Amino acid sequence: MTSNADMTLVAGTTGREWRPSVNPWLVAAAVMIPTFMEILDTTIVSVALPHIAGSLSATTDEATWTLTSYLVANAIILPATGWLARYFGRTRFLTYCIVIFTVSSFLCGMAESLGLLIFARVIQGAGGGALQPISQAILLESFPQEKRGMAMAAFGIGVVVAPIIGPTLGGWLTDQYSWRWAFYMNLPVGILAVFMTRAFVEDPPYIKAAKPGRIDTIGFGLMAIALASLQIVLDKGQQDDWFSASWVCWFVAISIVTMIIFVIRELRTEEPIVNLRVLKDRNFAVGVVLITFLGVCLYSAITLIPIYLQSLMGYTAMLSGLTLSPRGIGAIMTMPVVGYLMGKVDFRKVIGTGFLLVAISLWNFGGINLEIAMWNIIWPNVLMGVGLSMIFVPLSAVAMGMLPREEMGNASGIFNLMRNIGGSAGISVVTTLLARRAQIHQSEMVSHLAPGSLSYQIHSQQLQEGFRRYFSSPDALQKANGALYNELIRQSTLLAFIDNFRLLALISLLCVAGAILLKRVKAKVPASVH
């Protein structure tokens, strides 16, 4: 383990670790604004998916590509962050990324077709991919070791709360103006972020002195092909009945082969694009697995709940967003407490409790029906917010807290990469399962609509009597059958939602056991005593 004295030599300082020339909380504010904006855009369009689909003549399933394409592009650029930061200079590269993200946000709002929107989202995701790891590394370096817990709590508020308020803000903008304003709003925020970055963020001496070296273009290409192929299969495989289509088989084979070659190359090359050797650290390896499944549960739930509320419960985009917003209350109230407890309580207990609360929340969503009150959606969201805040901050600290400083940038890139991959894969899988499980439940329930069924006869007769007040007998019969079929669709879709929520609850519950595999980390001695 690298000592603080070693880190001082690496940083090029004399006698003590490097510190920023301004108050570190100003640095924290400067890096939190672009981070918050970037994470917000992973979920802000979730409640607007039906509106985007209708506006651009696409299905809701196709509209979810605007979420997954963003996450995949975001994930692909993450591993190259360290090299690009050394090549351009970290502050300058951070500024470039903010500009790219802001301009592409404007292009997203201007898109007149789904293809153009997805293309702009890919650029946006690539521009935003480096924002999180750079911001996280700057934050950790700007604070002394004994204050990094509170700094990570501040960072965690943005990372956890942004995807929480995203649906609320997106719903309000969609209902009051247009879904396009969910992207246009990034313009003033991006300008402010550029100003604050240039004013308060600076490169430490060891970043200025570092040479970029040679980028592993082959490794980067292999990783991009593997992830892109996998995501295309996850997004479009449902339409062509998965492995019954030859192209799906080919794309899966390409993804597997390129990923295997990528791993072998990264372990053998001297300057890998992703230094997989850092996974030898047990806490980091376990933390990466847990953050991947956290991404699956978080982004899947954020995608499923608005679709359920709008498609089955008749909520507006704004109302569905407001129903999700209390999740932020639980996160904001719990985050400072978690930051205070950093170093005082066993991380494993806090992380395990967080996953347990998320599992309980998702299991409660698995008890939904078509007549539930808004409160039945609100309180599990609050519970989920509490659980997420108990996971993110301790998990980030325990996963990367024992790594040498020079490995933090690479480790942060891998950490955020896997969370995004988990989120993208989770969204694709649950939307596919939603369609498949709805079909299965529909085929199972259709037997109840048989003419010989007494229940069917009673309900059909009642509906026909109601429709006869306004239509002829043949039309009343047709409309009664249509109403019963529509109810069958609603009930089967509801059961598919329940299946998804219970699956996510099981995944989260398994992560409770995964937290036990983490090694207990003791609070580090402050740098001043070394």
C-alpha positions in Angstrom: 0.0 0.0 0.0 1.4 3.4 -1.0 2.1 5.6 2.0 1.2 9.3 2.3 4.9 10.1 2.0 5.1 8.2 -1.2 2.1 10.1 -2.5 3.9 13.3 -1.6 6.8 12.4 -3.8 4.5 11.4 -6.6 2.7 14.7 -6.3 5.9 16.6 -6.5 5.3 18.6 -3.4 7.8 19.2 -0.6 7.0 18.1 2.9 3.2 17.7 2.6 0.5 16.6 0.2 -0.7 19.0 -2.5 -3.7 21.1 -1.7 -5.7 23.4 -4.0 -5.2 27.1 -3.8 -8.9 27.8 -3.2 -11.2 26.4 -0.5 -11.8 22.7 -1.4 -15.6 23.1 -1.1 -15.5 25.6 -4.0 -13.7 22.9 -6.0 -16.4 20.4 -4.8 -19.2 22.8 -6.0 -17.4 23.3 -9.4 -17.1 19.6 -10.1 -20.5 18.7 -8.7 -22.4 20.9 -11.2 -21.3 19.0 -14.4 -21.5 15.7 -12.6 -25.1 16.4 -11.4 -26.0 17.6 -15.0 -24.5 14.4 -16.6 -26.2 11.9 -14.2 -29.5 13.9 -14.4 -29.6 13.2 -18.2 -29.4 9.4 -17.7 -33.0 9.5 -16.2 -34.6 12.9 -17.0 -36.1 11.5 -20.2 -37.5 8.3 -18.5 -40.9 9.9 -17.8 -41.0 11.4 -21.3 -40.5 8.1 -23.2 -44.2 7.8 -24.3 -44.1 11.5 -25.5 -40.8 11.0 -27.3 -42.2 7.8 -28.9 -45.4 9.6 -30.0 -43.6 12.7 -31.2 -41.0 10.7 -33.3 -43.4 8.0 -34.5 -41.7 5.2 -32.5 -42.8 2.6 -30.0 -42.0 3.0 -26.3 -39.6 0.1 -26.5 -37.7 1.9 -29.3 -37.8 5.1 -27.3 -35.8 3.4 -24.5 -32.9 3.3 -26.9 -32.4 7.0 -26.0 -31.6 5.8 -22.5 -29.4 2.8 -23.3 -27.5 4.4 -26.2 -26.5 7.2 -23.8 -25.3 4.8 -21.1 -23.3 2.7 -23.5 -21.5 5.7 -25.1 -20.9 7.0 -21.6 -19.5 3.6 -20.5 -17.2 3.3 -23.6 -15.4 6.6 -23.0 -14.9 6.0 -19.3 -11.7 3.9 -19.5 -10.0 6.4 -21.8 -10.5 9.2 -19.3 -7.2 8.8 -17.6 -5.1 9.0 -20.8 -7.2 11.9 -22.2 -6.8 13.8 -18.9 -3.0 13.4 -19.1 -2.9 14.3 -22.8 -5.0 17.5 -22.6 -4.6 18.4 -19.0 -7.3 17.4 -16.6 -8.9 20.8 -16.1 -8.8 21.5 -19.9 -10.2 18.1 -20.7 -13.0 18.5 -18.1 -13.9 21.8 -19.8 -13.9 20.2 -23.3 -16.3 17.4 -22.0 -18.7 20.0 -20.5 -18.8 21.9 -23.8 -19.4 18.7 -25.9 -22.1 17.6 -23.5 -23.8 21.0 -23.6 -23.8 21.3 -27.4 -25.0 17.8 -27.9 -27.8 18.4 -25.5 -29.0 21.2 -27.8 -28.8 18.8 -30.7 -30.9 16.3 -28.8 -33.6 18.9 -28.3 -33.5 19.8 -32.0 -33.8 16.2 -33.3 -36.7 15.5 -35.6 -36.4 11.7 -35.8 -35.5 8.9 -33.5 -32.3 8.1 -35.4 -31.1 11.7 -35.0 -32.0 11.7 -31.3 -30.1 8.5 -30.7 -27.1 9.8 -32.6 -27.1 13.0 -30.5 -27.5 11.0 -27.3 -24.4 8.9 -28.3 -22.4 12.1 -28.6 -23.9 13.4 -25.4 -23.0 10.2 -23.6 -19.4 10.3 -24.9 -19.0 13.9 -23.8 -20.4 13.1 -20.4 -18.5 9.8 -19.9 -15.4 11.5 -18.4 -17.3 13.9 -16.1 -17.9 11.5 -13.2 -14.4 9.9 -12.8 -12.6 13.2 -13.3 -14.9 14.9 -10.8 -14.5 12.1 -8.3 -10.7 12.1 -8.6 -10.5 15.9 -8.2 -12.8 15.7 -5.2 -10.7 13.0 -3.4 -7.4 14.8 -4.1 -8.7 18.3 -3.0 -9.6 17.2 0.5 -7.3 15.9 3.3 -7.7 12.2 4.0 -9.6 12.7 7.2 -12.3 14.8 5.4 -12.8 12.6 2.4 -15.8 10.9 4.0 -17.8 14.2 4.0 -16.5 15.1 0.6 -17.7 11.7 -0.8 -21.1 12.3 1.0 -21.4 15.6 -0.9 -20.5 13.8 -4.2 -22.9 11.0 -3.3 -25.8 13.5 -2.9 -25.4 14.5 -6.5 -24.9 11.0 -7.9 -27.9 9.6 -5.9 -30.3 12.5 -6.0 -29.8 13.4 -9.7 -31.4 10.2 -11.1 -34.1 10.7 -8.4 -35.2 14.2 -9.3 -34.6 13.6 -13.0 -38.0 12.0 -13.6 -39.8 14.8 -11.7 -38.1 17.6 -13.6 -38.5 15.8 -16.9 -42.2 15.2 -16.2 -42.8 18.8 -15.4 -40.9 20.1 -18.5 -42.7 17.5 -20.7 -46.2 18.4 -19.5 -45.7 22.2 -19.3 -43.6 22.7 -22.4 -42.1 19.8 -24.3 -39.8 16.8 -23.8 -37.2 18.8 -25.8 -36.8 21.2 -22.8 -35.4 18.3 -20.8 -32.3 18.8 -23.1 -32.4 22.5 -23.6 -32.2 23.1 -19.8 -28.6 21.9 -20.0 -27.4 25.0 -21.8 -27.3 27.5 -18.9 -26.1 24.8 -16.5 -23.3 23.9 -18.9 -22.2 27.5 -19.2 -22.1 27.9 -15.4 -20.2 24.7 -15.1 -17.5 25.9 -17.6 -17.1 29.2 -15.7 -16.7 27.5 -12.3 -14.3 24.9 -13.6 -12.1 27.5 -15.2 -12.2 29.6 -12.0 -11.7 27.0 -9.2 -10.3 23.7 -10.6 -6.6 23.3 -11.1 -4.2 20.5 -12.0 -2.0 19.2 -9.3 1.8 19.1 -10.0 1.9 15.4 -10.7 -0.8 15.8 -13.4 1.1 18.6 -15.0 4.3 16.6 -15.0 2.7 13.4 -16.2 3.3 12.3 -19.8 0.3 10.9 -21.6 2.1 7.9 -23.0 0.7 5.8 -25.8 -3.0 5.1 -25.8 -4.1 1.5 -26.2 -6.1 2.1 -29.4 -6.5 -1.7 -30.0 -7.8 -2.3 -26.5 -10.2 0.7 -26.8 -11.5 -0.6 -30.1 -12.0 -4.1 -28.8 -13.9 -2.8 -25.8 -16.1 -0.5 -27.9 -17.0 -3.4 -30.3 -17.8 -5.8 -27.4 -20.0 -3.3 -25.6 -21.7 -1.9 -28.7 -22.5 -5.4 -30.0 -23.9 -6.5 -26.7 -26.1 -3.5 -26.4 -27.5 -3.8 -29.9 -28.5 -7.4 -29.1 -30.2 -6.3 -25.8 -32.0 -3.5 -27.5 -33.2 -5.2 -30.8 -33.1 -8.9 -29.9 -36.7 -8.9 -28.7 -38.0 -7.7 -32.0 -36.4 -10.6 -33.9 -37.1 -13.3 -31.3 -33.5 -13.4 -30.0 -31.4 -16.4 -31.1 -33.9 -17.4 -33.8 -32.4 -14.5 -35.8 -28.9 -15.2 -37.3 -27.7 -11.7 -36.8 -28.3 -12.0 -33.0 -26.1 -15.1 -32.9 -23.3 -13.4 -34.9 -23.4 -10.2 -32.7 -23.3 -12.3 -29.5 -20.4 -14.3 -30.8 -18.6 -11.0 -31.8 -19.2 -9.5 -28.3 -17.9 -12.6 -26.5 -14.8 -13.1 -28.7 -13.8 -9.4 -28.6 -14.3 -9.2 -24.9 -12.1 -12.3 -24.3 -9.4 -10.9 -26.6 -9.8 -7.5 -24.8 -9.2 -9.0 -21.3 -6.2 -11.0 -22.5 -4.6 -8.0 -24.1 -5.2 -5.6 -21.2 -3.5 -8.1 -18.8 -0.5 -8.4 -21.1 0.1 -4.9 -22.5 2.3 -2.5 -20.6 0.0 0.5 -21.1 -3.6 -0.8 -21.1 -6.6 1.4 -21.7 -8.1 -0.4 -18.7 -5.7 -1.6 -16.0 -7.5 -4.7 -15.0 -4.8 -5.6 -12.5 -6.4 -3.2 -10.0 -9.1 -5.9 -9.7 -6.6 -7.9 -7.6 -7.6 -5.7 -4.7 -10.4 -7.8 -3.1 -12.5 -4.8 -2.0 -12.3 -3.2 -5.4 -13.3 -6.4 -7.2 -16.3 -7.0 -4.9 -17.2 -3.3 -5.0 -17.3 -3.4 -8.9 -19.7 -6.4 -8.8 -22.0 -4.7 -6.3 -22.0 -1.4 -8.1 -22.9 -3.2 -11.3 -26.0 -4.8 -9.7 -26.8 -1.5 -8.1 -26.9 0.0 -11.6 -29.2 -2.8 -12.7 -31.7 -2.2 -9.8 -31.6 1.6 -9.8 -31.9 2.3 -13.5 -34.4 -0.5 -14.1 -36.7 0.7 -11.4 -36.4 4.3 -12.6 -37.4 3.2 -16.0 -40.2 0.8 -15.0 -42.1 2.9 -12.5 -42.9 5.9 -14.8 -44.0 3.5 -17.6 -46.3 1.7 -15.1 -47.8 4.9 -13.8 -48.5 6.4 -17.2 -49.5 3.3 -19.2 -51.6 1.5 -16.6 -52.6 4.1 -13.9 -53.2 7.1 -16.3 -50.8 9.4 -14.6 -49.4 12.4 -16.5 -45.7 12.7 -17.0 -45.5 15.4 -14.3 -47.6 13.5 -11.8 -45.6 10.3 -12.3 -42.4 12.4 -11.7 -43.8 14.0 -8.6 -44.7 10.5 -7.3 -41.0 9.5 -7.6 -39.6 12.6 -6.1 -39.9 11.6 -2.4 -37.1 9.2 -3.1 -34.9 12.2 -3.0 -36.1 13.1 0.5 -34.9 9.8 1.9 -31.5 10.1 0.1 -30.9 13.7 1.2 -31.8 13.1 4.8 -29.7 10.0 5.1 -26.6 11.1 3.1 -25.1 13.5 5.8 -25.7 10.8 8.4 -23.8 8.3 6.4 -21.0 10.7 5.8 -20.7 11.3 9.5 -20.6 7.6 10.2 -17.8 7.0 7.7 -14.9 5.4 9.7 -17.1 5.0 12.8 -19.2 2.0 11.7 -18.3 -1.1 9.8 -18.9 -0.3 6.1 -20.2 -3.8 5.5 -23.1 -3.4 7.8 -24.1 -0.1 6.3 -23.8 -1.4 2.7 -25.7 -4.6 3.5 -28.5 -2.7 5.3 -28.7 -0.4 2.2 -29.2 -3.3 -0.2 -31.7 -4.8 2.2 -33.8 -1.6 2.2 -33.6 -1.4 -1.6 -34.8 -5.1 -1.7 -37.7 -4.4 0.6 -38.7 -1.3 -1.5 -38.6 -3.3 -4.8 -40.6 -6.1 -3.2 -43.3 -3.7 -2.2 -43.4 -2.5 -5.8 -44.0 -6.1 -6.6 -47.3 -5.8 -4.7 -48.8 -3.2 -7.0 -52.3 -3.4 -8.6 -54.5 -1.2 -10.7 -56.3 0.4 -7.8 -53.4 1.4 -5.5 -53.2 4.9 -4.0 -50.3 7.3 -4.6 -49.0 6.6 -1.1 -48.3 3.0 -2.1 -45.8 4.3 -4.6 -44.4 7.2 -2.5 -43.3 5.3 0.7 -41.3 2.5 -1.1 -39.5 5.3 -3.0 -38.5 7.0 0.2 -37.2 3.7 1.5 -35.3 3.2 -1.7 -33.7 6.6 -1.4 -32.5 5.8 2.2 -31.1 2.5 1.0 -29.3 4.0 -2.0 -27.6 6.6 0.1 -26.4 3.9 2.5 -24.9 2.0 -0.4 -23.2 4.5 -2.7 -21.0 6.5 -0.3 -19.6 3.6 1.8 -19.2 1.4 -1.3 -17.2 4.0 -3.2 -15.0 4.6 -0.1 -14.4 0.9 0.7 -13.8 0.0 -3.0 -11.3 2.7 -3.8 -10.2 4.0 -0.4 -7.3 1.5 0.0 -5.9 2.0 -3.6 -2.8 4.1 -4.3 -3.6 7.7 -5.4 -2.1 7.1 -8.9 -4.6 4.2 -9.4 -7.7 6.2 -8.4 -8.4 7.6 -11.9 -8.3 4.2 -13.5 -10.3 2.6 -10.7 -12.9 5.3 -10.8 -13.3 4.8 -14.5 -13.8 1.1 -14.1 -16.2 1.6 -11.2 -18.4 4.0 -13.1 -18.1 2.0 -16.3 -19.6 -1.1 -14.6 -22.4 0.9 -13.0 -23.4 2.3 -16.4 -23.1 -1.1 -18.1 -25.3 -2.5 -15.3 -27.9 0.2 -15.8 -27.9 -0.1 -19.6 -28.2 -3.9 -19.5 -30.8 -3.7 -16.8 -33.0 -1.4 -18.8 -32.8 -3.5 -21.9 -33.5 -6.7 -20.0 -36.5 -5.5 -18.0 -38.2 -3.9 -21.0 -37.7 -7.2 -22.9 -39.0 -9.2 -19.9 -41.9 -6.8 -19.6 -43.0 -7.5 -23.2 -42.3 -11.3 -22.9 -43.9 -11.8 -19.5 -47.0 -9.8 -20.6 -47.4 -12.2 -23.6 -47.0 -15.2 -21.3 -49.6 -14.0 -18.8 -51.9 -13.0 -21.6 -51.9 -16.6 -23.0 -52.5 -18.0 -19.6 -55.4 -15.6 -18.8 -57.1 -15.7 -22.1 -58.8 -19.0 -21.1 -60.9 -17.0 -18.7 -62.5 -15.2 -21.6 -64.0 -18.4 -23.0 -67.7 -18.1 -23.9 -68.4 -21.0 -21.5 -66.9 -19.2 -18.5 -69.6 -18.0 -16.1 -67.5 -15.0 -15.0 -67.0 -14.0 -18.6 -70.7 -14.3 -19.4 -71.7 -12.1 -16.4 -69.1 -9.3 -17.1 -69.9 -9.4 -20.9 -73.6 -9.1 -20.2 -73.1 -6.2 -17.8 -71.0 -4.3 -20.3 -73.4 -5.0 -23.2 -76.2 -3.5 -21.1 -74.2 -0.4 -20.5 -73.2 0.0 -24.1 -76.8 -0.5 -25.4 -77.7 2.9 -24.1 -75.6 4.5 -26.8 -75.1 1.8 -29.5 -77.0 -0.9 -31.3 -76.9 -4.5 -30.0 -74.2 -5.7 -32.4 -72.0 -2.7 -31.7 -72.6 -3.1 -27.9 -71.4 -6.7 -28.1 -68.3 -5.7 -30.1 -67.4 -2.9 -27.7 -68.0 -5.2 -24.7 -65.6 -7.8 -26.1 -63.1 -5.0 -26.8 -63.4 -3.7 -23.2 -62.8 -7.2 -21.8 -59.8 -7.7 -24.1 -58.3 -4.3 -23.1 -58.7 -5.3 -19.4 -56.9 -8.6 -20.2 -54.0 -6.6 -21.7 -53.9 -4.3 -18.6 -53.9 -7.3 -16.2 -51.3 -9.3 -18.0 -49.1 -6.2 -18.3 -49.5 -5.6 -14.6 -48.4 -9.1 -13.8 -45.3 -8.5 -16.0 -44.4 -5.4 -14.0 -44.8 -7.4 -10.8 -42.4 -10.1 -12.1 -39.8 -7.5 -12.9 -40.0 -5.8 -9.6 -39.7 -9.1 -7.7 -36.7 -10.1 -9.9 -35.0 -6.8 -9.0 -35.7 -7.3 -5.3 -34.1 -10.8 -5.5 -31.0 -9.3 -7.1 -30.7 -6.6 -4.5 -31.2 -9.2 -1.7 -28.3 -11.3 -3.1 -26.1 -8.2 -2.9 -26.6 -8.2 0.9 -24.7 -11.4 1.0 -22.1 -9.9 -1.4 -21.4 -7.1 1.1 -20.1 -9.7 3.5 -17.2 -10.5 1.1 -15.8 -7.0 1.6 -12.8 -6.7 3.9 -13.3 -4.5 6.9 -11.5 -1.2 6.3 -10.1 0.8 9.2 -10.0 4.6 9.1 -6.7 5.8 7.8 -4.4 7.9 10.0 -4.5 11.6 9.0 -1.6 12.6 6.8 -0.3 15.2 9.3 1.0 12.5 11.6 3.1 10.7 9.0 
